[in-house]
Amino acid sequence: METLFLLRQCYILTFKTFLLNIKLLIFFILQLTIIRSSLSQDCVCQIYKDNSIVVDETLSAGDKARFDNVAKYLLKSKNDFCQLTYLLINAKYKVKNHQFETWDKDIVNIETLSNKLNCPEAKFDILALKTEYFQESDQIELAVKTAYEMLYDAEKRKDEGSACIAAALLSALYWRQDDDEKALSFIPQVIKYVHQVKEEKELPGIYNWLSRNYESVYAMNDNKTYLDSAEIFADKALLTGRKLNMNFQVKTAFQSKEAIAYHRGDFNKSLRLHDSIYYYIQKSNSPVQLPMYFQMKAYTLQELGLKQEAAGHQDSAILYARKYSQPSYLANFLKTGIDIYEDAGMTQKAMNSLKEYVMIKDSVQTSKRTAIISELEQKYEKEKDSRRILELSNQRYLLWGGIGLLTVLSGLIYFIYRHRIMKRDQLILETEQRLNRARMNPHFFFNALASLQSFAINETDSMAIAENLSKFSHIMRETLENTYREYNSIQQEIDFMTEYLELQQMRFPNKFTFEILNSVSDSDSILIPSMIVQPFVENSVEHGFANIDYKGFIELEFSQQGGNTVVKISDNGRGLGHQSLKSKPYISRASQIIKDRIYLLNLKLKTNAQFSIQNNDKSEKGVNILITLPEIYDHENLSHR
């Protein structure tokens, strides 16, 4: 279950921060900035002003029929501001649904009419529209630039509501770039401006955005203060959303409350809240939200041990993702389905999901490249035909144009190839850097030093003091060297873990015993990745043996099986199901470290290393960890293996 908790956390941080936070912000922007012309006495479209909540809800839900029904009244109006309103919301709908074909024409028409009307608030709307377009088309640098222009424009006009929108948008853009510190810096600014917002209908979207962001911050650092803040803003969004009958915002508030209940381990409450989410999805006519609803409910059911029901909801998530989502979005549901099906014992379904996931990811990349090249080829053909008709005498220019275009195509193909290589190298570098930061828990060093100090004060045996101090210094030296050394021999690892566990016994007298078994014939020559065993042993000592009323026992076993090196770690602690929520981040940290190490090992050596964690089947106590690694000898050239 701990692995599943980690998977949902990763899913929330990568999938939700990128999709839910960004899409929630898009809906928020759609709600608040569809047209700001209603804020000025000189820039008023009364039709929109009277129907703004309906338009916001239909845009947020992606309900094209209802949207067209409202928009047609704007289109028929003879009021120039209503015409501008129509152009803006129609362009926003296209951008939201990735219909970029007419973007250049649409933005020219909007800016032309805006200049004619000379409406100051329209400038902010156009900047918001451009920011949204750049964001949806993955031009993040330009999106950040126009978002700062939005903030400057709002502050210049002393428009607190617009400033609140701009600050929230900048925060979301920095989230998307993984710049957590910069993203967090805008949250106080949003809270400052939210108290000055004049339109009550703007508040549910702002409250929901704040709740989602605080929940995301909690997911990163496990500080329950952020979770409490998330719940406060979710309750405010729920209260004002119900008051104004804004069903989509009420649905989003319930989603925040469900995530909060899940984080707190109250899975029964999480399950009940899913019923409210489903009710408001239906009430707001938002079927595009169904894939995420079924996905999150599948995780909750899995935490409750209802594995078959979880698999059934995963089926529904994938079914609705096929119906309402782009292939790249569907791929994420297939990827999470692999683990849910496997946990439910549905091996064949898990394999089918994996195959389709790989196929879609490959086809999406191919489709993007083909679309770019096809678009360039079409432009080339149009240009060539036009010149043949109008300038038959200038065929040499056409030839040079074709050569130049082919050069561009060649450069584009090379750029795409280089981009993929650089992205792969960047992933390796980032993973290696994360590993260097995720070495042995520094708290151990501080605690061990404190124990040595106490030992020196109370112990008269100077030889024992010197021996323990020698062990501690050796562990520190080995840990620092392991930051740069990629592999250790099995004998080095045994010596290191022996000293490490003896020091832990000094810290926790009579708390546990340990045994290290080694059946590897050539343990001085066979290598394993450094720091791959210690995180799990640390977890057993620090958390597995916490608050037990019996003596703990750890067994490490190194062996060779079928051409592989196998490391088995066993303890008789509380097991995964009995460890507190507070200890879960440490378990996740140990799992993530070994995942990263094995990922790099498989990538560099083209091997199939793996590991598993499960409760002890023979008793209710303890866990078994099995790490399977390729046999690596110290005389091998690992960089060219």
Secondary structure, 3 states (H helix, E strand, C coil): CHHHHHHHHHHHHHHHHHHHHHHHHHHHHHHHHCCCHHHECCECCHHHHHHHHHHHHHHHHCCHHHHHHHHHHHHHCCCHHHHHHHHHHHHHHHHHCCCCCCHHHHHHHHHHHHHHHCCHHHHHHHHHHHHHHHHHCCCHHHHHHHHHHHHHHHHHCCCHHHHHHHHHHHHHHHHHCCCHHHHHHCHHHHHHHHCCCCCHHHHHHHHHHHHHHHHHHHHHHCCHHHHHHHHHHHHHHHHHHHHCCCHHHHHHHHHHHHHHHHHCCCHHHHHHHHHHHHHHHHHCCCHHHHHHHHHHHHHHHHHCCCHHHHHHHHHHHHHHHHHHCCHHHHHHHHHHHHHHHHHCCCHHHHHHHHHHHHHHHHHHHHHHHHHHHHHHHHHHHHHHHHHHHHCHHHHHHHHHHHHHHHHHHHHHHHHHHHHHHHHHHHHHHHHHHHHHHCCCCHHHHHHHHHHHHHHHHHCCCHHHHHHHHHHHHHHHHHHHHHCCCCEEEHHHHHHHHHHHHHHHHHHCCCCEEEEEEECCCCCCCEEEECCCCHHHHHHHHHHHCCCCCCCEEEEEEEEEECCEEEEEEEECCCCHHHCCHHHHHHHHHHHHHHHHHHHHHHHHHCCCCEEEEEECCCCCCCEEEEEEEECEECCCCHHHC
